[in-house]
Every structure is written in C-alpha cells, then in structure tokens.
Amino acid sequence: MATIQKRSNSYLIRVSCGYDSHGKQVIQSMTWKPEPDMTPRQVEKELNRQAVMFEEKCLKGYQGKAIKFEEFAEQWFEEYAKPNLRNTTYERLLQLRGRVYAAIGHLRMDKITPRQIQAFVNTLSKDGANERTGKPLAPKTIRHNLSLISDVFTYAVKVGVAPENPCPKVTLPKDKPKEKKIYTREEVERFLNLLNEEPLKYRVFFNLLIYSGFRRGEMLGLEWKDVDFENSIISVRRTSNYTGKKGIYTDTTKTRKSQRTLKFPKEIMDMLRDFKEEQDAEALRLGDKWHETDRLFVKWDGRPMHNNTPYFWLGEFCEKHDLPFYGLHSYRHLFASLLVNQGVDIVTVSGALGHSNVSTTSNVYCHMLQEARAKVSEAVSNALDFNRNKDTKNSA
C-alpha cells in the first residue's frame, strides 16, 4: 500500500515493490504538487487518486522493462534452483531451457501473458515437438516445461520482479492415464527361477526389489549398516544418483517420508548374509584395490554401482530368456499391486512405498484400488449368499 508524506507545498508518494534478486527492498517514489486553487477536499481526493494510480503502475511495471525472461531465469537457476533443488531435478530443468527460452526468453517479464504461455504449451502437444521421434512431447514432459516457467515466475513475484504468475491460467493437455505394465504371477515365478542361475549380486538385487518396492536410487544407496540381521529389517536413509556433471553421488531421500524401515522374510535375510560373506571375501582378495564404501551394490572394486547397471542387466536378462521387459520401476508397481490385492490398507501401502501423501498412492494406483474395492463388495455378497443358503437349509 502506498504511503504519503506531506512536504511544504507537495506530497511524496512511496510504494514498496517487493525485493530485488539480492533481497533488498525496492521503493518507488513520486512527488505530487496540487494546483494553488484546489480546496482541501479536492486535494485529499486527488492525492488519494494519484497514490492509487502510482501504486498500480509500480506493481504492474516494476523492473519488467529492465529484464527479460531468459535473463531472469538464469538468475533464478543460480540464486534459487542450484542451492535449493535436488541435483537430479536441477539437471533436468537445465535441459528444458533451450525450448523455453526459444519461445519466451526474449519477452519482458511484465509483458508475458497467459495466452503466450498457452500457445507455447500447445506447440508441445503437436507432432514434431519431439525431435527424436517426430511425435508430440509426453504429457509429463509438457508439465515439466510449464513447471519451469511457473517456478521462475513464482520467484519473480516474491522478489518484486513481476506482479503475478500467469501460469495458473494455462491449461495443460489432458493426460490419458496409461495402464501400468506389471508382471503376472507366472512371469514373476519364472523370473525368480531363472534368476537362481545368475550371480548372487543380481539375485539379491531383484529379490530385494520385489519384496520392498524400493526406488532404484534407494536400492543403490543401501549400506550394510542399514541392514539389521537380528530383527530382519532394512532401512532406507539415502539415495545414490548420477548426473553427467557430478557422476555418481549420494543424496537425501526424495522426501522425508521416503526414509522408512521394512521387515523381510527369512529367505531374503539369508540371501543377504551369503551376499555379505561373498563381498567381504572379495574385498579381502583385492586388498588395496578395494574401495570401502559400505554399499551393498558396488562395482568390482567396491565403488558404488552405476545407476544404469541394473537396468541394462535386466534388459539383457529378459531378452535372453524371452521375458517381457518393463524396466526397474515395474517392480515397484508389482510390490504395490501385491499389497493391494492382499487387502493391505492404503495408508500402510503408502508408508511402505515412501510416498509423502496418501493421496499420491491413491492417484498412482487408482485402478488397482478400484479393483480391490470391487472384490470387497463381491466378498460381502458371497458371504450373505452363503448365510442365506445356510438359513434356507436349516428352515427346510
């Protein structure tokens, strides 16, 4: 709100326009001098009008004329994204810059409209948007592009560079939900039987994946101190990730609730004991060549395994045995479907998966939950029919 300060024969009108990119408050001011023949009532009325007009002008136009989207977005990457976002998220957003900058990078922050952003989003849904395949971009990728623009504008509003964020007024294309590809029980049984002929490292990795639903980064971040053999539990406390710039690095879990502990059956823990003995023996054999990282899944010399190694190994394994290849994340979906089909409540399923909110679990596994609920009504119906038939027989 504008503040007014009376001087000898004029008035100083000051408006706070937020903060600049360095956190310093920005104040815009103007001086208004009334006409000599104006009455006090006229002065008061016109002064208030001038203050409102100046405030609107400031809030709509502050710094917008001095900075374009690309220039400010680069500031956002350096000042906000780099120190606050996860490295994987930061690297992904960096890859989106080219397409976004080409569309709106040359436009002033205060002149960008929802319609211009909508036009950009619409182009991403057309054939040819994906230069590699010639097809439209995936709905998730389109969302990421809009999110980048929105995040930049949110920061711009916060520091006083833009009056508002136009992105909430933009409509995304409808995302047709794809049915998740999950292995059948027969395929899982065949997979596990064939896995028995493979190196112990991969037997442990994929058995543990099926019994835990852990994310890939969580699996590769596991350390032996996370395994409690006495109580048959394993805790997720970190992730192992990879980017082209940083290489393999350790990071926090995706969310606070991703840090969780699960209990495992005896056969999994026995397999882990054998694996620990095998790894210790290999470390002893290699001596100084072994890098002690305490990780479960490592390269030949003890250094953390590359994030792509299990994925490529699984692809080759499935091709060799004529098994469908759905990727590593399909085992997380398999884990969730097994829990849901066994009647485990949604809150427990969400906790086991490490989702930050139960709503996330409900949205991702909506179809599975609907099928499970349908089975509940069938079970009730069958129970009632059984009781009715029993009463009929008794009465007869």
Residue pairs with C-beta under 8 A, 6 or more apart in sequence:
1 55
2 13
2 14
2 15
2 51
2 52
2 54
2 55
3 13
3 14
3 15
4 11
4 12
4 13
4 14
4 47
4 51
5 11
5 12
5 14
6 12
7 31
9 33
10 31
10 32
10 33
10 34
11 31
11 32
11 33
11 34
11 47
12 29
12 30
12 31
13 29
13 30
13 31
13 32
13 50
13 51
13 54
14 27
14 28
14 29
15 27
15 28
15 29
15 54
15 55
15 58
15 59
16 25
16 26
16 27
17 26
17 27
17 28
17 58
17 59
17 62
17 63
17 160
18 25
18 26
18 62
18 157
18 158
18 159
18 160
18 161
19 25
19 26
19 158
19 159
19 160
20 26
20 63
20 159
20 160
20 161
21 72
21 75
21 79
21 159
21 161
23 159
26 62
26 63
26 160
28 54
28 58
28 62
30 50
30 54
32 47
32 50
34 42
34 43
34 46
34 47
38 46
59 163
60 110
60 163
61 110
62 110
62 160
62 161
62 163
63 109
63 110
63 160
63 161
64 108
64 109
64 110
64 111
64 161
64 162
65 108
65 110
67 108
67 109
67 161
68 105
68 106
68 107
68 108
68 109
69 101
69 104
69 105
69 106
69 107
69 108
69 109
69 112
69 152
70 101
70 105
70 106
72 109
72 152
72 156
72 161
73 97
73 100
73 101
73 105
73 148
73 152
76 151
76 152
76 155
76 156
77 90
77 93
77 94
79 155
80 155
81 90
81 93
81 151
82 90
85 93
86 251
86 252
86 254
87 241
87 243
87 246
87 249
87 251
88 241
88 243
88 251
91 243
91 244
91 245
92 144
93 144
93 148
93 151
96 144
96 145
96 148
97 148
99 124
99 145
100 120
100 145
100 148
100 149
103 120
103 123
104 112
104 116
104 117
104 120
104 149
107 116
109 153
109 156
109 161
109 162
110 162
110 163
112 166
113 166
114 166
114 167
114 169
114 170
117 146
117 149
117 166
117 167
117 170
118 169
118 170
118 171
120 145
121 142
121 145
121 146
121 170
121 171
121 172
121 173
122 173
123 129
124 136
124 137
124 141
124 142
124 145
125 136
125 137
125 142
125 173
126 136
127 134
127 135
127 136
128 134
128 135
129 135
129 136
129 137
130 136
130 137
130 138
137 145
139 172
139 173
139 174
139 175
139 176
140 175
142 172
142 173
143 172
143 175
146 167
146 170
146 172
149 167
150 165
150 167
150 168
153 162
153 164
153 165
153 166
153 167
154 165
156 162
156 165
157 163
157 164
157 165
177 366
177 367
179 367
180 330
180 333
180 367
181 324
181 326
181 330
181 333
182 326
182 330
182 333
182 334
182 337
183 191
183 324
183 326
183 330
183 334
187 323
187 324
188 210
188 334
190 321
190 323
191 206
191 323
192 206
192 207
192 210
194 317
194 321
194 323
195 202
195 203
195 206
195 207
195 317
196 203
198 317
200 271
200 274
200 275
200 278
201 275
201 297
202 310
202 313
202 317
203 271
204 271
204 272
204 275
204 296
205 219
205 297
205 310
206 314
206 331
207 268
207 271
208 214
208 219
208 234
208 264
208 268
208 272
209 219
209 328
209 331
209 332
210 331
210 334
210 335
211 264
211 265
211 268
211 335
212 219
212 234
212 262
212 264
212 335
213 331
213 332
213 334
213 335
213 336
213 352
213 353
214 222
214 236
214 332
215 239
215 254
215 258
215 329
215 332
215 354
216 307
216 310
216 311
216 328
216 329
217 239
217 240
217 241
217 251
217 254
217 307
218 236
218 239
218 253
218 258
218 354
219 297
219 310
220 239
220 240
220 295
220 297
220 304
220 305
220 307
220 310
221 236
221 237
221 238
221 239
221 240
221 250
221 251
221 295
222 234
222 236
222 295
222 296
222 297
223 237
223 238
223 293
223 294
223 295
223 296
224 276
224 294
224 295
224 296
225 294
226 234
226 235
226 236
226 237
227 234
227 272
227 276
227 296
228 234
228 235
229 269
229 272
229 273
231 263
232 263
232 264
232 265
232 266
232 269
233 261
233 262
233 263
233 264
234 261
234 262
234 264
235 259
235 260
235 261
236 253
236 258
236 259
236 260
236 261
236 354
237 253
237 259
238 250
238 251
238 252
238 253
239 250
239 251
239 252
239 253
239 254
240 248
240 249
240 250
240 251
240 295
240 304
240 305
240 307
241 248
241 249
241 250
241 251
241 307
242 248
242 249
242 306
242 307
242 308
243 249
248 303
248 304
248 306
248 307
250 304
253 259
253 354
254 354
255 354
255 355
255 356
256 356
257 351
257 354
257 355
257 356
258 354
258 356
259 354
260 351
260 352
260 354
262 352
272 296
275 296
279 296
279 298
282 290
283 290
283 292
283 302
286 301
286 302
289 301
290 301
290 302
291 298
291 301
291 302
291 303
292 302
293 302
293 303
293 304
295 302
295 304
295 305
297 304
297 305
297 310
298 304
298 305
299 305
299 306
310 328
311 327
311 328
314 325
314 327
314 328
315 325
317 323
318 324
318 325
319 325
332 353
333 365
335 352
335 353
336 349
336 353
336 361
336 364
336 365
336 368
337 365
337 368
339 348
339 349
339 352
340 349
340 365
340 368
340 369
340 372
341 368
341 372
343 372
344 352
346 358
346 361
346 362
346 369
347 358
349 361
349 365
350 357
350 358
350 360
350 361
353 361
355 361
355 364
362 369
